Structure formats: structure tokens, C-alpha cells
Amino acid sequence: MPRRFFRKFAFKRHELSERWFMAPFRHLLHDHRLWGIRRKTVIPAFALGLFVAFQPFLGHMLAAVLGALALRINMPVAALATLIINPVTIGPVYYFSYRVGAFLLSIEPGPIEIEMSFEWLTNTFVSVWQPLLLGSVLVGAITAMLGYVGLALVWRASLANYKARKRRKRKP
């Protein structure tokens, strides 16, 4: 089931390699581990995407794809897993991460008012970045671990169900 589900959304390597902007990366497109729908490449890619999504920086998809390239795991799954953080969830997730980091550093968390100004960046962000970064790394690692274990269990259950259905079909 998971393999068939992911195959619906899989990129076509040959179509992608024909694009002009992919010329410098054509040699990477032939590695089956970066595109194949296998348990050994999809589950770690999902966990990597979840971990990267919780980090407080821009360019989550790019970071996930570069990490997938380095680890030789499925790039599209890693990139798509970062979409768990979106404009609706970004505020609560980063606030929760900040609270976790503040608790671990024994800092009294105060109200955060975000302004897009240099003054806010130099005054307020300086006191917020340490608990935010610590909390984001910790929450991201826990989420990645839960995602890894959860998807592995779903994948194995789906495979067992598939094999049981095949056995039932074979029996007269």
C-alpha cells in the first residue's frame, strides 16, 4: 500500500532530466536510491524531511533535498515531508519549540511580539534564538523519530496485509 501510494506522486526521471535547468544535475538523476519507492529510502527520507521542517530557517525543501542527496535517500519524499510546516502551523510549532527550549534552559518564557525591523532583530531575537533553536532541534528530532517508527510500522502492516490477501487468493 505505501509503495503504491507513493508511486502515484513519483516524479518521472526521464521527464525531469530533459529540462534545461537540470543539466548540471543529470548525473544524479540516474541513482535509483534518490527516486525509487523502497522502504530503505522512503522511510529515512520522510524522517529527514520532518526533522528539517522543524528547524527555524528558510529553505526547508532545499535543505531536505540536499540532505537526501548526501544520504542517498528519496529526494521527493524528503522535500514533501517538509510541507508539514505551513503558514497555518508555523506559529504554534515554533512557539511550542520556543517553550520547550526555554524550559530546558531554565529561562522564563515571555510574550513574543514579532516585528519586521532591525531593532527587533537586535534586541528581541537575541534573547529568543537560543531556546528556539534548542527546542526546534529537540522537537524536530522527536518528530522525526516518531515519523520513522510510525511509517515503518504502517509499511510493515501494509506489506503483511498484502501478503495475507495474496495467500487467501491462492487458497481454493
ZAMARGU-4260 file (C-alpha; in steps of 0.2 Angstrom, whole numbers, plus 5000, padded with zeros to 4 digits):
<rodrens>
0) 5000/5000/5000 | 5013/5013/5004 | 5023/5009/4989 | 5008/5011/4978 | 5003/5027/4987
5) 5020/5035/4984 | 5021/5029/4966 | 5006/5039/4962 | 5016/5055/4966 | 5033/5050/4960
10) 5042/5060/4948 | 5047/5054/4931 | 5066/5054/4930 | 5067/5055/4911 | 5055/5069/4910
15) 5064/5079/4923 | 5081/5076/4916 | 5076/5084/4899 | 5073/5101/4907 | 5087/5114/4904
20) 5089/5119/4922 | 5093/5101/4927 | 5109/5100/4916 | 5121/5101/4930 | 5112/5088/4940
25) 5109/5075/4926 | 5122/5063/4933 | 5112/5062/4950 | 5096/5058/4942 | 5102/5040/4937
30) 5104/5035/4955 | 5089/5024/4959 | 5090/5027/4978 | 5086/5045/4975 | 5070/5041/4966
35) 5065/5023/4970 | 5050/5019/4981 | 5058/5007/4993 | 5057/5005/5011 | 5075/5008/5014
40) 5075/5025/5005 | 5057/5032/5008 | 5056/5030/5027 | 5073/5039/5031 | 5068/5052/5019
45) 5052/5055/5027 | 5061/5057/5044 | 5074/5068/5037 | 5060/5079/5030 | 5051/5080/5046
50) 5067/5085/5055 | 5072/5099/5043 | 5054/5105/5043 | 5055/5110/5062 | 5071/5120/5060
55) 5070/5139/5061 | 5077/5144/5044 | 5071/5147/5027 | 5073/5135/5013 | 5067/5119/5021
60) 5064/5110/5004 | 5081/5114/4998 | 5089/5108/5014 | 5079/5092/5014 | 5084/5089/4996
65) 5102/5092/4999 | 5102/5081/5014 | 5093/5067/5004 | 5107/5069/4991 | 5120/5067/5004
70) 5112/5052/5012 | 5107/5044/4996 | 5088/5043/5000 | 5072/5048/4991 | 5073/5066/4987
75) 5054/5069/4983 | 5048/5061/4999 | 5061/5072/5009 | 5055/5088/5001 | 5037/5084/5003
80) 5038/5079/5021 | 5044/5097/5025 | 5027/5103/5020 | 5020/5098/5037 | 5026/5116/5042
85) 5015/5128/5033 | 5008/5146/5036 | 4994/5138/5047 | 5006/5128/5058 | 5022/5138/5058
90) 5017/5149/5073 | 5011/5136/5085 | 5025/5124/5081 | 5039/5137/5083 | 5030/5144/5099
95) 5030/5126/5106 | 5048/5124/5101 | 5052/5140/5110 | 5043/5135/5126 | 5052/5118/5126
100) 5069/5126/5124 | 5065/5139/5137 | 5060/5126/5149 | 5076/5116/5146 | 5087/5131/5148
105) 5078/5137/5163 | 5073/5153/5155 | 5057/5162/5159 | 5047/5162/5143 | 5040/5179/5140
110) 5027/5185/5127 | 5035/5187/5109 | 5029/5201/5098 | 5037/5199/5081 | 5041/5215/5071
115) 5050/5216/5054 | 5063/5228/5060 | 5081/5229/5063 | 5078/5235/5081 | 5068/5219/5085
120) 5081/5208/5077 | 5095/5216/5088 | 5085/5217/5104 | 5072/5204/5105 | 5078/5190/5093
125) 5095/5189/5103 | 5085/5183/5118 | 5074/5171/5109 | 5086/5162/5097 | 5094/5150/5109
130) 5078/5142/5117 | 5070/5142/5099 | 5085/5133/5091 | 5087/5121/5106 | 5068/5117/5106
135) 5067/5116/5087 | 5081/5103/5086 | 5074/5093/5100 | 5056/5093/5094 | 5062/5090/5076
140) 5072/5075/5082 | 5057/5068/5092 | 5045/5071/5077 | 5057/5063/5065 | 5060/5048/5076
145) 5041/5046/5078 | 5038/5048/5060 | 5052/5035/5056 | 5044/5022/5068 | 5026/5026/5063
150) 5029/5025/5044 | 5040/5009/5046 | 5025/5001/5056 | 5012/5006/5043 | 5024/5000/5029
155) 5026/4983/5038 | 5007/4981/5042 | 5003/4985/5024 | 5015/4973/5017 | 5008/4959/5029
160) 4991/4963/5024 | 4996/4962/5005 | 5004/4945/5008 | 4989/4939/5018 | 4977/4944/5004
165) 4989/4935/4991 | 4988/4919/5001 | 4970/4920/5003 | 4968/4922/4984 | 4979/4906/4981
170) 4970/4895/4993 | 4955/4887/4985
</rodrens>
